[in-house]
């Protein structure tokens, strides 16, 4: 089993922030006022990143 990323989700006022720390050292950040929209964007990007 291999860890591909670490996900940190925080709420900053009315905005949700999802930070993804990838195993290659890269970090991505997704911000949105709607929690589900932040997660959807994050998952789509992760699917593309992991598939490569």
C-alpha distance (Angstrom), angle and dihedral (degrees) to the residues before:
residue distance angle dihedral
X1 . . .
X2 3.80 . .
X3 3.81 130.1 .
X4 3.81 109.6 -129.9
X5 3.80 99.4 178.5
X6 3.77 148.3 -8.3
X7 3.81 116.3 -132.4
X8 3.79 124.0 -155.2
X9 3.82 119.2 -173.1
X10 3.79 121.6 -170.3
X11 3.78 136.6 167.6
X12 3.79 115.2 -129.4
X13 3.80 107.0 -172.1
X14 3.80 105.5 -60.7
X15 3.81 93.4 -16.9
X16 3.80 128.8 88.0
X17 3.79 117.8 -143.9
X18 3.80 122.6 -162.4
X19 3.80 115.2 -169.8
X20 3.76 118.6 -168.0
X21 3.79 120.0 -163.1
X22 3.80 108.5 -163.9
X23 3.80 123.8 -151.6
X24 3.83 90.0 -114.8
X25 3.82 89.8 62.9
X26 3.80 97.2 -102.2
X27 3.80 120.5 131.8
X28 3.79 126.8 -153.6
X29 3.78 127.0 -170.8
X30 3.81 128.0 -159.2
X31 3.81 122.7 -169.0
X32 3.76 128.3 -172.7
X33 3.80 140.1 146.4
X34 3.82 89.9 -131.2
X35 3.81 113.8 64.9
X36 3.81 95.4 -148.5
X37 3.81 92.1 51.3
X38 3.81 91.8 53.8
X39 3.81 90.2 49.9
X40 3.81 93.6 46.1
X41 3.81 92.4 52.7
X42 3.80 90.8 46.2
X43 3.82 93.9 49.9
X44 3.81 93.4 48.4
X45 3.83 90.9 52.0
X46 3.83 92.1 45.3
X47 3.80 91.7 51.1
X48 3.80 89.7 54.3
X49 3.81 93.3 44.3
X50 3.80 95.8 47.8
X51 3.82 94.2 43.6
X52 3.82 91.3 60.2
